[in-house]
Amino acid sequence: MWSTFYTTLALMATVHAATFKVTSQVYMDVSINGKEEGRVIIGMFGEEAPKTVENFRHICIRGIDGISYKGSRFHRVINKFMVQGGDIVSGDGHGSVSIYGKYFEDENLHINHSSSGFIAMANRGPNTNGCQFYITTMPAPWLNGKHTIFGKVLDGQGVVHKVEQQKTDTDDYPVPTIIIEDCGDHPMGDPFTVSDDPYE
């Protein structure tokens, strides 16, 4: 009976799953208190959110005024929700910069936070995207329609889960120092698709 139940759930998820084309990839090497934890590879949806992907890739690969995600911190961690980083201005979640100015507009708010591993822009409200991003560690439907999702973790979600499990203070600021030690372009072949299926 239970096998039939779970098979039905899987089939339902497959029927309703959306797919997104990965057009480019970047990597981030993460450390916790100086200890290397591993590499996170992110596939980005260049057709779904072209401006957002270009901004993220630019900061990751070339930086803005010589400052990239390399050396920046994950400054907000909530277990069983998400990890947030990318503040290359102040490092504490208050800074914002992009290749388009301090902020830029939302793109394609129709992609849902239906599984772990989605990467999206953190913001202060509509059209306030900058450099900060977060990665989900579980489905987060309450964020649907409010943040631009522009990619998904292809490899290294275990590293993300290690980050989310770190001790934090009352403001969700991690007690250990969690750093993006290195980042850049990750070569890939032809574009391919990924799904928002939570069972994938």
N, C-alpha and C positions, 0 to 999 in steps of 0.2 A: 504493500500500500504506500509506504513512504517513498519507495523508489519511483513509483508512478507520480506521486505528488511533486517531487523535486524535478522529475523529467518534464512535467507540465510547466513548472515555473521556468525552467531553462528554455523551453520552446517559446513561452510567452515573451521572455526577454529577448530572444533572437528575433522574433517577429517584429518587435517594436524598437529594436536597436537602431540607432543612427550610426553612420560611418563618416569619417573625416579623413581627408587626404593629408598625409604627412609630406610636406614639401622640403623641409630642411630639419637638421638636428644640431643640437649643441650639447655640451657636457659640462658638468660641474663636479669638481672634486671637493668633498666635504670632510672637515675635521671637527672633533669635539675635544676641547682642552688640549689641542696640539696633536691628538692621535688621529691618524688618517682612518676614516670610516669607509671610504669607497667612492665610487663614481656614479653619478646620476646622469642618465642620458634622456634628453627631452626631445620628443618629436613635435614639430610645430605645424599648425594648420594655416599655411600661407594663403590659401584660397578663402578661408572663412574669416580671417582677421588679418589682412595684409599689413595694415599700418602698425598694429600691435606687434606682430611677428618681426617686422623690420626694426622697430624700436628695441625690442628685447634682444634680437641678434646683434644689433649694433653695440649695445651696452656690453653684451657678453663677449663679443669678439674684439671690438675696437675701443669701446668706452666713449665717454663724453668728457672732453677736456682732459683726457689722460686718465680718467677714473672709470673703472669697469666694475663688474660684480666681483672680480678677483679681490680677495681681502675683506669683502663685506660680510656682515653677520646675518644669521637668522635671529631676528630680534623678538619674535612672537611665536610661541609654541603652545598649542592646545591639544592635549591628548585626545585621540578619537575624534578629531576634527580636521586640523590643518597645521602646517608650518608656514611662517611668513618671513620673507627676507627681501633683499634688494634695495634697501635704502642706502644708496651710495652717497647721499648728501650729508646726513647727520648720524646714520647708523642706528637710530632708535625708533624709527617709524614715523617721524615728523617731517622728513625731507621728501622732496619731489623734484624730478627733472626728467626730461625726455629729449629725444632728438627734434621734437616739434615745439619745444618750449617747456614751461613748468608743468603744464597739463595737456592732455589731448583727449579727444572724444571717444566714447564707447563704440565698439563694433560688435555686431552680431550677438545680441543678447539671447539668442534662441537655443544655444547649446546648454544643456542641463548638467548640473553637478551630480550625475547619476552614479558615480563610482569613485573609488580612490584613484589618485594619480593624475587628476586633471590639474593643470596649471593655469592660473587666471590672474588678472590684474587686481591688486588691492586698490581701493579708492576711498575718497571721502564723500562720495555721492556721485550723481550722474556726471559723466564727462570730466572726471578728475583723475585720469590715469597718468602715471608718471614712470617711475622706475621700480616701484615695489610690486611684489608678486606673492602668491601663495600656492601651495600644493595641497590638495585634499588628501586626507587619509581615510576617508569614508564618504559615502554619499552625503551631500549637503543641500537638499532641495530648497531650503529656505533662502539660499543665495541665488536661485535661478532668476534670471532677468535683471540682476543687479550688478553683475561683474562680467567682464569679457574673458571668456575661456579661449585660449589660443594654442593649447598644446596638451600633451599627455606624456607622463613618464613611461618610457619604453623599457628601461632597465635601471635598476637601482632603487626601486621602491622600498626595499628593505632598509636602505640607508635613510630614506625619508622617515620610515617608521622608527628607526633608532633615534632620530632627532626628536620626533614627537613625544617620545617617552622620557625625555630629560626633565629633571626637576625645574620648576619655575617659581617666581615670586607671585605675589597677589595680582600683579598686572600682566601675567602670562609671559614675562621676560625670563628667558632661560638662565638658570644659575651658571651652568658651564658656558664657556665661550665656544660658539658654534660658527665656524668660518667656512666660506667658499674659498678654498686655497688656490684653486685654479679653475679656469673656464675657457671655453672657446668653441670653435666650429667642430662638429663631429661629422666626418665624411659619410655620405650615403650614396646608394645607387639610385635607381629609379624611384619616383614617388610611390607610396603604398598607402593603404587605408588601415585605420584602427577604428574600433567600435566603442560606443559608450555603454555597452553591455556590462553590467556589474559582475557577471559571471565569467567574463573573458579573462 
